[in-house]
Amino acid sequence: MKLSKRLQAISDLINPNSKIIDVGSDHAFLDIYLNKYKNCECLAIDKSKFCTKTAIENAKKYEANIIAVTNDGLNNIKLNDEIIVISGMGTRNIIKILNFNITNDLILSSHTNIDELKEFLKSKKYYIEKEVIIEDGKTYDIICAKYKGGTNEYNK
């Protein structure tokens, strides 16, 4: 299974055996790849019932063990130590999804307003551990952010 450059770059930021919540998973190709090739536990979330159905069909096709659900963001999702991936949407949607008390590691790729996203992360006491720029028909900025709580260790 071959991923787009953007999804491959996101995958490269994720360690094997991680637990992933992929919000806006679309057809769950990232989750399927992570499950099959990195032994990750993945919850694929999309607000579209069609995308959820397609994700389940794709998981069967590629013999991956993922869970796919229809949900609007992280509403009613119990968070533990999962990495939250949000990719393929604008900053305002990402902020809407993350605008509550959260301390999970984040991998974010917004199509718009990267500076606004960085300011939001800083306001939520996150720092940017790594940032990757990918060219794949357009430019994608991928941010790996970690929660730092009460410290002032922000690198962006």
ZIFEN-V475663 format. One record per residue. N is the residue number from 0. RES is the residue in one letter. PHI is phi as a letter, one per 40 degrees, with the letter a starting at -180 (999 if undefined). NEAR is the number of other ideal C-beta (glycine too) atoms within 8 Angstrom. Layout:
{{N & RES & PHI & NEAR} {N & RES & PHI & NEAR}}
This chain:
{{0 & M & 999 & 8} {1 & K & b & 2} {2 & L & c & 10} {3 & S & c & 6} {4 & K & d & 10} {5 & R & c & 12} {6 & L & c & 12} {7 & Q & c & 9} {8 & A & c & 12} {9 & I & c & 14} {10 & S & d & 13} {11 & D & c & 7} {12 & L & c & 10} {13 & I & b & 13} {14 & N & c & 5} {15 & P & d & 6} {16 & N & g & 6} {17 & S & c & 12} {18 & K & b & 10} {19 & I & b & 15} {20 & I & b & 15} {21 & D & b & 15} {22 & V & c & 11} {23 & G & g & 12} {24 & S & c & 14} {25 & D & f & 9} {26 & H & c & 8} {27 & A & g & 16} {28 & F & c & 11} {29 & L & c & 14} {30 & D & c & 19} {31 & I & c & 15} {32 & Y & c & 13} {33 & L & c & 14} {34 & N & c & 15} {35 & K & c & 10} {36 & Y & b & 8} {37 & K & b & 13} {38 & N & f & 6} {39 & C & c & 13} {40 & E & c & 7} {41 & C & b & 15} {42 & L & b & 14} {43 & A & c & 14} {44 & I & b & 16} {45 & D & a & 13} {46 & K & c & 9} {47 & S & c & 7} {48 & K & c & 6} {49 & F & c & 6} {50 & C & c & 13} {51 & T & c & 13} {52 & K & c & 8} {53 & T & c & 10} {54 & A & c & 17} {55 & I & c & 9} {56 & E & c & 8} {57 & N & c & 13} {58 & A & c & 16} {59 & K & c & 7} {60 & K & d & 6} {61 & Y & c & 9} {62 & E & f & 6} {63 & A & b & 10} {64 & N & b & 4} {65 & I & b & 13} {66 & I & b & 6} {67 & A & b & 14} {68 & V & b & 8} {69 & T & c & 9} {70 & N & a & 11} {71 & D & c & 4} {72 & G & g & 9} {73 & L & b & 13} {74 & N & d & 6} {75 & N & g & 3} {76 & I & b & 9} {77 & K & c & 3} {78 & L & c & 9} {79 & N & b & 5} {80 & D & b & 4} {81 & E & c & 11} {82 & I & c & 12} {83 & I & c & 15} {84 & V & b & 14} {85 & I & b & 14} {86 & S & a & 14} {87 & G & g & 6} {88 & M & a & 9} {89 & G & c & 9} {90 & T & d & 12} {91 & R & c & 8} {92 & N & c & 9} {93 & I & c & 13} {94 & I & c & 11} {95 & K & d & 8} {96 & I & c & 10} {97 & L & c & 13} {98 & N & c & 5} {99 & F & a & 5} {100 & N & c & 3} {101 & I & a & 10} {102 & T & b & 5} {103 & N & c & 11} {104 & D & c & 9} {105 & L & b & 15} {106 & I & b & 16} {107 & L & b & 12} {108 & S & b & 13} {109 & S & c & 12} {110 & H & c & 7} {111 & T & a & 7} {112 & N & f & 9} {113 & I & d & 10} {114 & D & c & 6} {115 & E & c & 9} {116 & L & c & 14} {117 & K & c & 11} {118 & E & c & 8} {119 & F & c & 11} {120 & L & d & 13} {121 & K & c & 11} {122 & S & c & 6} {123 & K & c & 9} {124 & K & g & 9} {125 & Y & b & 11} {126 & Y & b & 12} {127 & I & c & 13} {128 & E & c & 7} {129 & K & a & 7} {130 & E & b & 9} {131 & V & b & 10} {132 & I & b & 8} {133 & I & b & 10} {134 & E & b & 8} {135 & D & a & 8} {136 & G & g & 3} {137 & K & a & 5} {138 & T & c & 6} {139 & Y & b & 13} {140 & D & b & 10} {141 & I & b & 16} {142 & I & b & 15} {143 & C & b & 13} {144 & A & b & 13} {145 & K & b & 9} {146 & Y & c & 11} {147 & K & b & 10} {148 & G & f & 6} {149 & G & c & 4} {150 & T & c & 6} {151 & N & b & 3} {152 & E & c & 6} {153 & Y & b & 8} {154 & N & b & 6} {155 & K & b & 7}}
